[in-house]
Amino acid sequence: MRRIVSAAMELDVTSASDLVMAVTVTPLPGLGVDEQLAVTLDGVPLELEELTEATGTRLHLAHADVGRVSIRYDATVEGQASPAPVDDLDLIAYRRPSRYCESDQLLPTAYAEFSGLHGKELLDSVSSWVGAQLRYIPGSSKPTDGATETLLARQGVCRDYAHLVVALLRALDVPARLVAVYAPGLDPMDFHAVAEAWVEGAWHVVDATTLAPRSSLLRIATGRDAADTAFLTTIGGSVGLLTLQVTATVDVLPFDDVTELVRLG
């Protein structure tokens, strides 16, 4: 499988800031990654520092003074990722409530709807239920909305669907996390967010939006929720996002059989 992805951003920095970018593919075993990341301030290249989290997520840190910042990432990725080693501490952490996945608040709902289900049957039921409860409406949610607000509003975008899936699974003691991905076949094209759940001895993708085939997704960032996986974080200063364009293609767009368990490539 060959996937070609890109991300391009224009930022207006009106007060000097540190920029933390999470736009590069996680280079897992089994993947061949040919990539280029360029960040400029008024056309002059900025120095980048790469930091790697325990999940494999790569963050790129740059200091930007006042001006126009351009960010451009391009990658061609060959192959399919092999399963990464599993840390028992992660399986504990991903069972706990988090900022946007309030599993403790949603415990009554989870038990009322899914009590007695396990493994693949549980994943299928949670994904179908969330997909039926919510309407996908761009711009309908706030950046601060968590799973509880999403369920009350009955609408949202991909991160809202993923947060609700994660929260419901954690409420039933299933380790679950959020993954930011490049998603060939996604329409409208953008960064995408899905859930990952630990069942049957492995991490498997749950995407209640069903907007892109799961087997062609490419991992960018992995964490407890959107607080850990934002494509851009600013530290100090004042920064405005002017433009954002994301592309993701695959040589052959696969059929996504929603009855099958799928690992994230």
LUMPASE-408202 format. One line per 3 residues: number of its first residue (from 0); their letters; for each residue x, y, z of N, C-alpha, C, O, CB. Coordinates in pm, whole numbers, padded with zeros to 5 digits. Glycine has a CB too. Layout:
<pts>
NUM = A = X/Y/Z/X/Y/Z/X/Y/Z/X/Y/Z/X/Y/Z; ...
</pts>
This chain:
<pts>
0 = MRR = 00084/-00119/00000/00000/00000/00000/00088/00125/00000/00179/00137/00083/-00095/00000/00122; 00062/00216/-00093/00134/00343/-00097/00036/00456/-00069/-00068/00468/-00134/00205/00364/-00235; 00070/00539/00029/-00012/00654/00063/00072/00781/00051/00187/00785/00093/-00070/00640/00207
3 = IVS = 00012/00884/-00008/00078/01013/-00026/-00005/01116/00050/-00124/01132/00024/00092/01052/-00179; 00060/01186/00144/-00014/01280/00229/00060/01414/00234/00180/01422/00208/-00031/01224/00372; -00015/01517/00268/00046/01650/00283/-00039/01734/00376/-00158/01710/00394/00063/01720/00146
6 = AAM = 00026/01834/00434/-00044/01934/00514/00025/02068/00492/00148/02076/00491/-00045/01896/00666; -00054/02172/00473/00000/02307/00452/-00079/02405/00536/-00202/02404/00535/-00003/02347/00301; -00007/02491/00608/-00070/02591/00694/-00003/02726/00676/00117/02735/00651/-00063/02547/00841
9 = ELD = -00082/02830/00690/-00032/02967/00697/-00078/03025/00831/-00197/03021/00864/-00082/03054/00576; 00017/03080/00907/-00012/03136/01038/00025/03284/01041/00124/03325/00980/00063/03058/01148; -00053/03362/01111/-00022/03503/01133/00021/03519/01278/-00060/03512/01370/-00146/03596/01099
12 = VTS = 00152/03540/01297/00206/03555/01431/00213/03705/01463/00295/03777/01406/00348/03487/01444; 00128/03750/01555/00124/03891/01590/00200/03922/01718/00221/04038/01752/-00019/03936/01604; 00240/03817/01789/00325/03830/01907/00406/03702/01917/00351/03593/01906/00241/03856/02039
15 = ASD = 00538/03715/01938/00630/03601/01931/00578/03481/02011/00529/03497/02123/00768/03641/01982; 00590/03361/01953/00533/03241/02012/00618/03120/01981/00689/03116/01880/00390/03219/01962; 00612/03021/02068/00666/02889/02037/00554/02807/01974/00443/02803/02025/00723/02817/02166
18 = LVM = 00585/02743/01862/00488/02661/01789/00522/02515/01808/00637/02475/01791/00486/02698/01640; 00423/02434/01842/00441/02289/01855/00351/02223/01752/00229/02233/01761/00408/02239/02001; 00412/02157/01654/00338/02098/01542/00336/01946/01552/00439/01883/01578/00399/02141/01409
21 = AVT = 00218/01887/01530/00205/01741/01523/00139/01709/01389/00018/01688/01382/00120/01684/01645; 00219/01706/01284/00168/01685/01149/00240/01571/01077/00196/01530/00969/00181/01812/01068; 00349/01519/01134/00426/01417/01065/00375/01277/01099/00324/01253/01209/00575/01429/01102
24 = VTP = 00388/01187/01005/00346/01049/01024/00430/00983/01133/00551/01006/01141/00358/00970/00892; 00367/00901/01216/00441/00822/01314/00513/00709/01241/00447/00625/01180/00346/00764/01425; 00647/00705/01245/00724/00608/01165/00732/00471/01233/00835/00437/01292/00865/00661/01140
27 = LPG = 00626/00394/01225/00619/00264/01291/00692/00157/01211/00711/00172/01090/00473/00223/01312; 00735/00048/01278/00797/-00064/01206/00704/-00116/01095/00583/-00129/01116/00833/-00179/01304; 00762/-00144/00980/00683/-00191/00866/00651/-00082/00766/00606/-00112/00655/00557/-00252/00913
30 = LGV = 00672/00044/00804/00644/00156/00715/00774/00213/00658/00871/00230/00731/00565/00265/00789; 00774/00241/00530/00882/00317/00469/00833/00459/00446/00740/00481/00369/00929/00251/00336; 00896/00555/00513/00848/00693/00509/00951/00782/00443/01064/00795/00492/00815/00743/00652
33 = DEQ = 00912/00846/00332/00994/00946/00264/00923/01079/00283/00814/01099/00229/01016/00911/00110; 00982/01172/00360/00907/01289/00402/00994/01414/00401/01117/01408/00399/00849/01268/00539; 00925/01528/00402/00991/01657/00412/00900/01753/00487/00783/01767/00454/01027/01712/00272
36 = LAV = 00956/01819/00589/00884/01919/00666/00961/02050/00657/01080/02056/00689/00866/01875/00815; 00893/02156/00614/00956/02287/00601/00870/02390/00674/00748/02396/00654/00974/02327/00452; 00934/02471/00758/00866/02578/00832/00945/02706/00811/01064/02712/00840/00852/02543/00985
39 = TLD = 00878/02808/00760/00946/02935/00732/00873/03051/00797/00752/03046/00818/00957/02958/00581; 00948/03156/00828/00894/03283/00877/00928/03390/00776/01045/03425/00759/00949/03318/01019; 00827/03442/00709/00847/03541/00602/00951/03490/00501/01037/03565/00455/00893/03677/00661
42 = GVP = 00940/03362/00468/01026/03300/00367/01160/03250/00417/01234/03188/00341/01050/03395/00260; 01193/03275/00544/01322/03232/00600/01300/03106/00683/01215/03106/00772/01386/03345/00687; 01376/02997/00656/01357/02872/00731/01376/02890/00881/01468/02959/00925/01452/02767/00680
45 = LEL = 01288/02828/00960/01300/02828/01105/01369/02700/01151/01354/02595/01089/01161/02842/01171; 01445/02711/01258/01510/02594/01316/01405/02510/01389/01323/02562/01464/01624/02636/01413; 01408/02377/01365/01310/02286/01423/01379/02191/01521/01489/02141/01495/01237/02208/01314
48 = EEL = 01313/02166/01632/01356/02064/01727/01252/01952/01727/01134/01979/01747/01376/02123/01871; 01295/01827/01705/01202/01714/01704/01203/01646/01840/01309/01614/01894/01238/01614/01594; 01083/01625/01894/01064/01556/02022/00971/01438/01998/00869/01452/01931/01006/01652/02131
51 = TEA = 01006/01322/02053/00925/01201/02032/00864/01155/02163/00934/01134/02262/01011/01088/01971; 00731/01140/02162/00661/01094/02280/00668/00941/02290/00710/00874/02195/00514/01141/02278; 00627/00888/02404/00632/00743/02426/00545/00669/02325/00575/00554/02292/00588/00709/02569
54 = TGT = 00439/00732/02276/00349/00669/02179/00409/00665/02039/00354/00601/01950/00218/00743/02174; 00523/00732/02018/00581/00745/01885/00544/00874/01815/00600/00908/01711/00540/00630/01800; 00448/00948/01871/00411/01078/01817/00532/01170/01812/00605/01184/01911/00297/01142/01900
57 = RLH = 00554/01233/01696/00664/01327/01683/00612/01470/01685/00523/01506/01608/00743/01300/01552; 00668/01549/01774/00636/01691/01783/00753/01771/01729/00869/01737/01753/00602/01733/01929; 00723/01877/01656/00828/01965/01605/00807/02105/01663/00702/02167/01646/00828/01969/01449
60 = LAH = 00910/02152/01732/00905/02277/01805/00984/02384/01731/01097/02360/01690/00958/02260/01948; 00925/02502/01715/00994/02615/01652/00955/02743/01724/00842/02756/01772/00959/02625/01499; 01048/02836/01732/01017/02968/01787/00994/03064/01670/01076/03073/01578/01133/03020/01881
63 = ADV = 00882/03135/01675/00848/03228/01567/00829/03368/01622/00752/03390/01714/00720/03182/01494; 00902/03463/01563/00878/03603/01593/00760/03652/01509/00698/03575/01436/01006/03689/01565; 00729/03780/01520/00614/03836/01448/00635/03821/01296/00743/03850/01244/00593/03985/01486
66 = GRV = 00530/03777/01227/00537/03762/01082/00445/03652/01034/00360/03604/01108/00681/03733/01038; 00464/03612/00909/00382/03508/00846/00461/03376/00846/00569/03367/00788/00342/03548/00701; 00404/03276/00911/00466/03144/00917/00398/03051/00818/00275/03042/00814/00459/03085/01061
69 = SIR = 00479/02982/00737/00429/02881/00644/00481/02746/00689/00599/02730/00717/00472/02912/00497; 00391/02648/00696/00426/02510/00734/00386/02419/00618/00273/02425/00570/00355/02467/00868; 00478/02335/00575/00450/02244/00465/00509/02107/00497/00629/02095/00524/00506/02299/00331
72 = YDA = 00424/02005/00493/00469/01867/00516/00421/01780/00400/00305/01786/00361/00415/01811/00652; 00513/01700/00346/00480/01606/00240/00543/01471/00274/00657/01466/00321/00530/01657/00101; 00469/01363/00251/00523/01231/00279/00465/01128/00184/00347/01133/00148/00495/01190/00424
75 = TVE = 00549/01035/00143/00506/00915/00073/00536/00797/00163/00650/00779/00207/00577/00901/-00067; 00435/00717/00191/00448/00609/00288/00415/00476/00222/00307/00459/00164/00357/00633/00411; 00509/00383/00230/00490/00250/00173/00474/00147/00285/00538/00158/00389/00610/00212/00081
78 = GQA = 00388/00048/00261/00376/-00064/00353/00264/-00049/00454/00181/00041/00445/00503/-00082/00425; 00264/-00142/00549/00164/-00146/00655/00236/-00162/00788/00328/-00243/00799/00062/-00262/00632; 00196/-00087/00888/00265/-00087/01016/00247/-00219/01090/00140/-00279/01087/00217/00028/01102
81 = SPA = 00354/-00261/01157/00347/-00377/01245/00297/-00333/01382/00316/-00217/01419/00486/-00447/01257; 00232/-00422/01457/00185/-00385/01591/00301/-00341/01679/00406/-00405/01682/00110/-00503/01657; 00281/-00231/01751/00383/-00180/01841/00377/-00251/01975/00271/-00302/02012/00368/-00028/01860
84 = PVD = 00489/-00257/02049/00486/-00316/02183/00384/-00246/02271/00360/-00126/02256/00625/-00310/02248; 00324/-00320/02362/00220/-00267/02449/00275/-00247/02589/00337/-00338/02646/00097/-00359/02451; 00253/-00131/02645/00295/-00096/02780/00176/-00113/02874/00071/-00054/02852/00352/00050/02786
87 = DLD = 00194/-00193/02979/00084/-00215/03074/00039/-00085/03139/-00078/-00072/03175/00126/-00314/03180; 00131/00010/03155/00092/00140/03212/-00004/00214/03120/-00094/00284/03167/00217/00226/03237; 00015/00198/02988/-00078/00260/02893/-00218/00203/02909/-00317/00276/02903/-00029/00241/02749
90 = LIA = -00226/00073/02930/-00358/00009/02943/-00430/00056/03068/-00553/00055/03074/-00343/-00143/02946; -00355/00098/03168/-00416/00159/03286/-00457/00302/03255/-00571/00342/03282/-00319/00156/03406; -00366/00381/03198/-00394/00522/03170/-00514/00539/03077/-00594/00630/03095/-00272/00590/03109
93 = YRR = -00525/00451/02977/-00632/00465/02878/-00765/00407/02926/-00861/00400/02849/-00591/00398/02749; -00772/00366/03052/-00899/00330/03115/-00954/00445/03199/-01070/00442/03242/-00881/00205/03201; -00871/00546/03223/-00910/00655/03313/-00986/00765/03239/-00967/00783/03118/-00787/00713/03381
96 = PSR = -01072/00840/03310/-01134/00958/03249/-01027/01059/03212/-00921/01064/03273/-01237/01021/03345; -01055/01141/03111/-00962/01246/03071/-01042/01372/03035/-01164/01373/03042/-00874/01201/02951; -00970/01476/02998/-01028/01609/02978/-01152/01607/02888/-01254/01667/02923/-00924/01702/02917
99 = YCE = -01146/01539/02775/-01256/01539/02679/-01332/01405/02675/-01428/01391/02600/-01203/01571/02542; -01289/01310/02755/-01354/01178/02756/-01395/01146/02899/-01325/01072/02969/-01260/01067/02698; -01508/01201/02942/-01552/01192/03081/-01625/01060/03104/-01747/01056/03119/-01644/01312/03118
102 = SDQ = -01548/00952/03107/-01606/00819/03118/-01679/00800/03250/-01775/00722/03257/-01498/00713/03104; -01636/00870/03355/-01705/00858/03483/-01847/00915/03475/-01940/00858/03533/-01626/00930/03594; -01865/01026/03403/-01998/01084/03387/-02088/00998/03299/-02210/00998/03316/-01986/01223/03329
105 = LLP = -02028/00927/03205/-02107/00848/03110/-02122/00702/03150/-02172/00621/03072/-02044/00856/02974; -02079/00667/03270/-02089/00529/03316/-02232/00477/03314/-02254/00365/03266/-02033/00518/03456; -02334/00552/03364/-02472/00500/03358/-02518/00473/03215/-02585/00373/03189/-02567/00599/03424
108 = TAY = -02483/00562/03124/-02523/00541/02984/-02457/00417/02926/-02522/00338/02859/-02487/00663/02899; -02327/00400/02953/-02254/00285/02900/-02313/00154/02951/-02330/00059/02874/-02106/00294/02938; -02345/00149/03079/-02400/00025/03135/-02542/00000/03088/-02581/-00115/03067/-02396/00029/03287
111 = AEF = -02620/00107/03070/-02757/00090/03023/-02761/00038/02880/-02848/-00042/02845/-02832/00222/03031; -02667/00083/02796/-02670/00048/02654/-02589/-00077/02619/-02625/-00149/02525/-02621/00163/02573; -02479/-00103/02692/-02385/-00205/02645/-02346/-00309/02750/-02252/-00385/02727/-02262/-00139/02595
114 = SGL = -02414/-00314/02861/-02380/-00409/02966/-02388/-00552/02913/-02484/-00589/02847/-02473/-00391/03086; -02285/-00631/02944/-02282/-00771/02903/-02213/-00797/02771/-02192/-00912/02734/-02420/-00823/02895; -02177/-00690/02697/-02108/-00706/02570/-01957/-00700/02591/-01909/-00631/02681/-02153/-00598/02469
117 = HGK = -01885/-00772/02508/-01739/-00777/02520/-01675/-00786/02382/-01740/-00822/02284/-01695/-00897/02609; -01546/-00752/02377/-01467/-00773/02256/-01525/-00706/02134/-01572/-00592/02139/-01453/-00918/02229; -01521/-00779/02022/-01566/-00723/01894/-01714/-00682/01899/-01752/-00580/01842/-01545/-00825/01782
120 = ELL = -01796/-00761/01967/-01938/-00728/01976/-01958/-00593/02044/-02046/-00516/02004/-02014/-00838/02053; -01877/-00565/02145/-01887/-00436/02213/-01844/-00321/02121/-01912/-00219/02114/-01801/-00436/02340; -01731/-00339/02051/-01686/-00234/01960/-01790/-00206/01852/-01820/-00090/01823/-01553/-00273/01895
123 = DSV = -01845/-00310/01793/-01946/-00292/01690/-02068/-00217/01744/-02121/-00128/01677/-01989/-00428/01634; -02111/-00253/01864/-02231/-00192/01922/-02208/-00046/01957/-02294/00038/01930/-02275/-00269/02046; -02092/-00014/02017/-02063/00125/02052/-02051/00210/01927/-02106/00320/01921/-01933/00134/02135
126 = SSW = -01980/00160/01826/-01963/00236/01702/-02097/00262/01635/-02124/00375/01592/-01870/00161/01606; -02181/00161/01626/-02312/00177/01561/-02401/00272/01640/-02471/00355/01583/-02382/00041/01546; -02397/00260/01773/-02481/00343/01858/-02441/00490/01847/-02527/00577/01831/-02473/00297/02005
129 = VGA = -02312/00517/01855/-02265/00656/01844/-02299/00711/01706/-02344/00825/01694/-02112/00664/01870; -02277/00631/01602/-02310/00676/01467/-02457/00708/01450/-02493/00798/01374/-02270/00572/01368; -02544/00634/01521/-02688/00658/01511/-02733/00776/01596/-02830/00843/01563/-02764/00533/01552
132 = QLR = -02662/00801/01707/-02703/00907/01799/-02663/01046/01751/-02730/01145/01781/-02644/00882/01935; -02552/01054/01676/-02497/01184/01638/-02518/01215/01491/-02529/01125/01408/-02348/01189/01670; -02524/01343/01459/-02523/01391/01322/-02390/01460/01296/-02343/01539/01379/-02643/01488/01294
135 = YIP = -02329/01430/01183/-02200/01492/01149/-02227/01627/01085/-02273/01634/00971/-02115/01401/01053; -02198/01735/01159/-02224/01871/01111/-02099/01955/01133/-02070/01992/01247/-02348/01934/01182; -02023/01985/01027/-01903/02069/01044/-01936/02201/01112/-02034/02267/01079/-01839/02096/00908
138 = GSS = -01851/02238/01209/-01869/02364/01278/-01973/02362/01388/-02003/02467/01446/-01904/02467/01181; -02030/02246/01417/-02140/02240/01513/-02093/02230/01657/-02174/02248/01749/-02229/02124/01483; -01965/02202/01680/-01916/02186/01816/-01806/02288/01846/-01744/02344/01756/-01864/02043/01839
141 = KPT = -01784/02309/01976/-01678/02400/02019/-01552/02321/02050/-01560/02203/02082/-01724/02482/02144; -01434/02384/02039/-01310/02314/02069/-01304/02261/02212/-01226/02170/02240/-01194/02405/02046; -01384/02316/02302/-01382/02274/02442/-01486/02167/02474/-01493/02122/02588/-01404/02393/02531
144 = DGA = -01565/02125/02377/-01668/02023/02401/-01604/01887/02429/-01510/01846/02360/-01764/02012/02281; -01656/01818/02529/-01615/01682/02557/-01725/01585/02519/-01825/01623/02457/-01578/01665/02703; -01707/01459/02556/-01801/01353/02517/-01941/01378/02573/-02040/01353/02504/-01750/01217/02564
147 = TET = -01950/01427/02697/-02081/01449/02757/-02158/01556/02682/-02276/01538/02652/-02066/01489/02904; -02093/01669/02651/-02160/01774/02574/-02198/01726/02435/-02304/01762/02383/-02072/01897/02562; -02112/01643/02375/-02143/01590/02243/-02270/01506/02246/-02355/01519/02158/-02027/01507/02190
150 = LLA = -02282/01420/02347/-02402/01335/02355/-02527/01420/02378/-02632/01391/02322/-02387/01232/02469; -02516/01524/02459/-02631/01611/02483/-02671/01688/02356/-02789/01707/02329/-02600/01710/02596; -02570/01731/02279/-02598/01808/02157/-02641/01719/02041/-02709/01765/01949/-02475/01887/02117
153 = RQG = -02602/01591/02046/-02636/01494/01940/-02580/01532/01804/-02638/01500/01700/-02787/01480/01929; -02466/01602/01805/-02404/01639/01679/-02258/01672/01705/-02217/01693/01819/-02476/01760/01613; -02179/01676/01596/-02038/01709/01612/-01960/01673/01487/-02016/01648/01381/-01979/01639/01733
156 = VCR = -01827/01671/01503/-01736/01632/01396/-01656/01511/01444/-01686/01454/01548/-01641/01750/01354; -01554/01473/01366/-01488/01346/01392/-01432/01333/01533/-01444/01228/01595/-01377/01327/01293; -01371/01440/01584/-01314/01431/01719/-01423/01410/01823/-01399/01344/01924/-01235/01558/01752
159 = DYA = -01543/01465/01800/-01653/01447/01893/-01703/01302/01892/-01730/01244/01997/-01769/01543/01859; -01714/01245/01773/-01751/01103/01763/-01647/01017/01836/-01683/00927/01912/-01762/01061/01614; -01519/01046/01812/-01413/00966/01873/-01413/00981/02025/-01396/00882/02097/-01277/01006/01817
162 = HLV = -01433/01103/02074/-01436/01124/02219/-01550/01044/02284/-01531/00985/02390/-01452/01273/02251; -01666/01043/02221/-01778/00970/02279/-01753/00820/02277/-01784/00751/02375/-01907/01002/02203; -01698/00769/02169/-01663/00626/02163/-01563/00591/02273/-01581/00492/02345/-01605/00590/02025
165 = VAL = -01458/00671/02286/-01355/00645/02386/-01414/00647/02526/-01385/00558/02607/-01241/00748/02374; -01495/00747/02556/-01552/00759/02690/-01642/00641/02725/-01636/00590/02837/-01631/00889/02702; -01724/00598/02633/-01813/00485/02659/-01734/00356/02681/-01768/00277/02770/-01911/00466/02542
168 = LRA = -01629/00335/02602/-01549/00214/02619/-01474/00215/02752/-01468/00114/02821/-01450/00198/02502; -01417/00329/02787/-01346/00339/02915/-01441/00315/03032/-01403/00256/03133/-01278/00476/02929; -01564/00362/03019/-01663/00341/03125/-01686/00192/03151/-01726/00153/03261/-01795/00409/03089
171 = LDV = -01660/00110/03050/-01676/-00035/03062/-01541/-00104/03081/-01527/-00224/03058/-01746/-00092/02937; -01439/-00026/03124/-01305/-00077/03156/-01230/-00130/03035/-01142/-00215/03049/-01317/-00187/03259; -01264/-00080/02916/-01189/-00115/02796/-01090/-00002/02769/-01133/00113/02754/-01284/-00139/02673
174 = PAR = -00959/-00029/02761/-00864/00077/02727/-00897/00136/02590/-00916/00062/02493/-00719/00023/02728; -00905/00268/02582/-00938/00335/02456/-00865/00467/02450/-00841/00531/02553/-01092/00356/02442; -00829/00508/02329/-00753/00631/02310/-00792/00696/02178/-00862/00636/02096/-00600/00602/02313
177 = LVA = -00746/00819/02160/-00778/00894/02039/-00654/00901/01950/-00542/00916/01999/-00829/01036/02072; -00674/00889/01819/-00564/00894/01724/-00598/00997/01615/-00704/00991/01553/-00538/00753/01661; -00506/01090/01594/-00517/01183/01480/-00451/01116/01360/-00341/01061/01372/-00450/01322/01512
180 = VYA = -00517/01119/01244/-00471/01044/01128/-00484/01124/01000/-00562/01219/00991/-00548/00914/01116; -00406/01083/00900/-00434/01116/00760/-00529/01008/00709/-00509/00890/00735/-00300/01124/00673; -00632/01050/00635/-00739/00958/00600/-00770/00963/00450/-00854/01042/00408/-00865/00990/00680
183 = PGL = -00702/00881/00368/-00739/00873/00227/-00887/00836/00211/-00938/00748/00280/-00651/00771/00155; -00953/00905/00121/-01096/00880/00098/-01187/00969/00179/-01308/00970/00154/-01127/00740/00129; -01134/01045/00275/-01216/01132/00358/-01273/01247/00275/-01203/01305/00193/-01134/01187/00477
186 = DPM = -01400/01279/00298/-01465/01389/00227/-01563/01458/00323/-01658/01395/00367/-01539/01337/00098; -01541/01586/00355/-01434/01674/00305/-01299/01639/00367/-01292/01596/00482/-01469/01821/00333; -01192/01658/00290/-01058/01623/00335/-01011/01717/00444/-01029/01839/00435/-00959/01625/00217
189 = DFH = -00951/01659/00548/-00901/01735/00662/-00818/01638/00746/-00809/01520/00713/-01018/01801/00747; -00758/01687/00854/-00710/01595/00955/-00831/01520/01009/-00941/01576/01018/-00632/01670/01069; -00812/01393/01046/-00923/01310/01092/-00889/01254/01229/-00772/01238/01262/-00954/01195/00991
192 = AVA = -00992/01225/01308/-00971/01166/01440/-01056/01039/01452/-01173/01038/01414/-01007/01267/01554; -00995/00934/01506/-01064/00808/01528/-01031/00758/01669/-00940/00810/01734/-01026/00702/01420; -01103/00659/01713/-01074/00593/01840/-00997/00464/01813/-01006/00405/01706/-01204/00564/01919
195 = EAW = -00921/00423/01914/-00854/00294/01912/-00886/00224/02044/-00875/00284/02151/-00699/00311/01891; -00925/00097/02037/-00964/00023/02157/-00882/-00105/02168/-00851/-00170/02068/-01115/-00010/02154; -00848/-00140/02292/-00770/-00260/02318/-00865/-00377/02345/-00921/-00388/02454/-00673/-00238/02439
198 = VEG = -00882/-00463/02246/-00963/-00585/02261/-00892/-00700/02191/-00818/-00680/02095/-01107/-00565/02202; -00915/-00818/02241/-00857/-00939/02183/-00706/-00929/02165/-00650/-00977/02067/-00922/-00969/02050; -00641/-00864/02262/-00496/-00858/02266/-00430/-00764/02169/-00311/-00779/02141/-00444/-00991/02243
201 = AWH = -00503/-00665/02115/-00444/-00570/02019/-00528/-00443/02015/-00644/-00440/02058/-00433/-00634/01877; -00466/-00336/01961/-00538/-00211/01937/-00613/-00220/01805/-00556/-00259/01703/-00442/-00090/01937; -00741/-00184/01806/-00823/-00185/01685/-00894/-00051/01668/-00933/00013/01766/-00925/-00300/01690
204 = VVD = -00911/-00011/01542/-00970/00119/01509/-01121/00114/01522/-01186/00017/01482/-00931/00162/01366; -01177/00221/01580/-01322/00239/01582/-01350/00378/01527/-01308/00478/01585/-01381/00221/01729; -01421/00385/01415/-01454/00514/01354/-01605/00519/01331/-01655/00470/01230/-01377/00536/01220
207 = ATT = -01676/00579/01426/-01822/00583/01418/-01872/00672/01306/-01990/00666/01271/-01879/00631/01549; -01783/00756/01247/-01827/00839/01135/-01836/00758/01005/-01912/00794/00916/-01731/00956/01116; -01760/00650/00995/-01749/00566/00873/-01718/00650/00749/-01766/00618/00640/-01879/00486/00851
210 = LAP = -01639/00756/00764/-01613/00847/00653/-01492/00808/00568/-01475/00860/00458/-01592/00986/00705; -01409/00716/00617/-01290/00675/00541/-01255/00531/00576/-01277/00489/00690/-01169/00770/00571; -01201/00455/00481/-01164/00317/00510/-01054/00309/00616/-00952/00377/00605/-01118/00246/00383
213 = RSS = -01076/00228/00717/-00985/00224/00832/-00847/00171/00796/-00748/00217/00853/-01045/00139/00941; -00837/00077/00705/-00708/00014/00676/-00611/00106/00604/-00492/00076/00598/-00729/-00110/00594; -00659/00218/00549/-00570/00310/00478/-00529/00430/00564/-00453/00515/00518/-00637/00360/00352
216 = LLR = -00577/00437/00688/-00544/00550/00776/-00397/00548/00813/-00336/00441/00826/-00631/00546/00902; -00339/00667/00831/-00200/00681/00873/-00194/00757/01005/-00248/00867/01017/-00115/00753/00764; -00128/00698/01103/-00120/00756/01237/-00031/00881/01238/00082/00878/01188/-00068/00653/01337
219 = IAT = -00082/00989/01296/-00003/01110/01320/00031/01120/01468/00148/01123/01506/-00079/01237/01273; -00073/01125/01552/-00054/01145/01695/-00152/01058/01773/-00264/01033/01729/-00072/01294/01734; -00108/01012/01890/-00186/00921/01973/-00190/00975/02115/-00087/01019/02167/-00128/00777/01969
222 = GRD = -00308/00972/02179/-00315/01022/02316/-00448/00993/02382/-00532/00920/02329/-00289/01168/02318; -00465/01053/02500/-00587/01029/02577/-00709/01089/02508/-00818/01031/02510/-00572/01086/02718; -00691/01206/02447/-00800/01274/02378/-00739/01385/02294/-00618/01387/02271/-00906/01330/02479
225 = AAD = -00821/01478/02247/-00772/01583/02157/-00668/01673/02222/-00591/01738/02152/-00887/01666/02108; -00666/01679/02355/-00565/01761/02421/-00424/01710/02393/-00328/01787/02398/-00590/01764/02571; -00411/01580/02364/-00280/01521/02338/-00246/01513/02190/-00134/01477/02155/-00274/01382/02398
228 = TAF = -00340/01545/02102/-00321/01515/01960/-00344/01634/01868/-00361/01616/01748/-00413/01404/01920; -00344/01755/01922/-00368/01874/01841/-00259/01892/01736/-00141/01872/01765/-00376/01999/01929; -00297/01929/01613/-00198/01946/01507/-00112/02070/01528/-00003/02080/01472/-00266/01954/01372
231 = LTT = -00161/02166/01610/-00083/02286/01639/-00113/02333/01781/-00229/02349/01819/-00114/02398/01536; -00008/02355/01857/-00019/02413/01990/00071/02536/01995/00185/02531/01950/00020/02310/02102; 00019/02646/02049/00101/02766/02062/00129/02791/02210/00041/02776/02295/00030/02889/01998
234 = IGG = 00253/02830/02239/00294/02858/02377/00336/03004/02384/00437/03044/02327/00412/02763/02422; 00256/03084/02455/00283/03226/02463/00248/03296/02333/00218/03231/02232/00427/03250/02498; 00251/03427/02334/00231/03503/02212/00088/03498/02161/-00004/03461/02234/00322/03454/02106
237 = SVG = 00072/03536/02035/-00060/03540/01971/-00044/03494/01826/00035/03549/01750/-00122/03683/01977; -00122/03390/01790/-00110/03328/01658/-00249/03303/01601/-00336/03252/01671/-00029/03196/01665; -00269/03339/01474/-00394/03311/01406/-00372/03214/01292/-00274/03226/01218/-00458/03440/01355
240 = LLT = -00463/03119/01276/-00456/03024/01165/-00527/03086/01045/-00647/03110/01048/-00520/02887/01203; -00451/03111/00938/-00507/03175/00819/-00561/03072/00720/-00673/03086/00671/-00402/03261/00751; -00481/02970/00691/-00525/02868/00596/-00477/02731/00643/-00375/02719/00712/-00471/02898/00453
243 = LQV = -00550/02628/00605/-00513/02490/00633/-00560/02403/00518/-00677/02408/00479/-00574/02440/00768; -00470/02325/00462/-00505/02233/00355/-00439/02099/00381/-00319/02091/00405/-00463/02289/00216; -00519/01994/00375/-00470/01858/00399/-00506/01771/00279/-00617/01781/00226/-00530/01799/00530
246 = TAT = -00414/01686/00236/-00444/01588/00131/-00399/01450/00177/-00305/01436/00254/-00375/01627/-00003; -00467/01348/00128/-00430/01209/00158/-00487/01119/00050/-00608/01115/00029/-00481/01166/00299; -00399/01047/-00018/-00443/00954/-00122/-00376/00819/-00100/-00275/00809/-00031/-00410/01010/-00263
249 = VDV = -00432/00717/-00161/-00377/00581/-00154/-00384/00522/-00293/-00472/00556/-00372/-00455/00493/-00050; -00290/00432/-00325/-00286/00377/-00461/-00414/00305/-00498/-00463/00318/-00610/-00168/00283/-00476; -00470/00228/-00404/-00599/00163/-00425/-00682/00183/-00299/-00645/00133/-00193/-00582/00010/-00460
252 = LPF = -00792/00255/-00309/-00875/00280/-00192/-00947/00151/-00153/-01028/00100/-00230/-00977/00394/-00220; -00918/00097/-00034/-00975/-00033/00002/-01122/-00023/00043/-01169/00083/00085/-00895/-00096/00115; -01192/-00135/00031/-01328/-00146/00084/-01319/-00168/00234/-01240/-00250/00281/-01407/-00262/00014
255 = DDV = -01400/-00096/00310/-01397/-00109/00455/-01514/-00194/00501/-01628/-00148/00504/-01401/00031/00522; -01486/-00318/00537/-01588/-00409/00590/-01605/-00379/00738/-01520/-00417/00819/-01549/-00559/00566; -01715/-00312/00774/-01732/-00267/00911/-01754/-00383/01007/-01755/-00363/01128/-01849/-00170/00920
258 = TEL = -01773/-00505/00956/-01790/-00621/01044/-01656/-00680/01087/-01652/-00771/01169/-01874/-00729/00973; -01545/-00629/01032/-01413/-00682/01064/-01337/-00592/01160/-01351/-00469/01158/-01333/-00701/00936; -01256/-00654/01245/-01161/-00578/01326/-01046/-00531/01238/-00996/-00607/01156/-01109/-00664/01444
261 = VRL = -01005/-00406/01256/-00900/-00348/01174/-00798/-00281/01264/-00834/-00206/01355/-00958/-00248/01071; -00670/-00308/01238/-00560/-00239/01307/-00517/-00119/01225/-00522/-00120/01102/-00441/-00334/01332; -00475/-00016/01296/-00432/00107/01229/-00294/00089/01170/-00200/00050/01239/-00433/00225/01328
264 = G = -00281/00119/01037/-00156/00103/00968/-00065/00223/00983/00046/00223/00929/-00181/00076/00825
</pts>
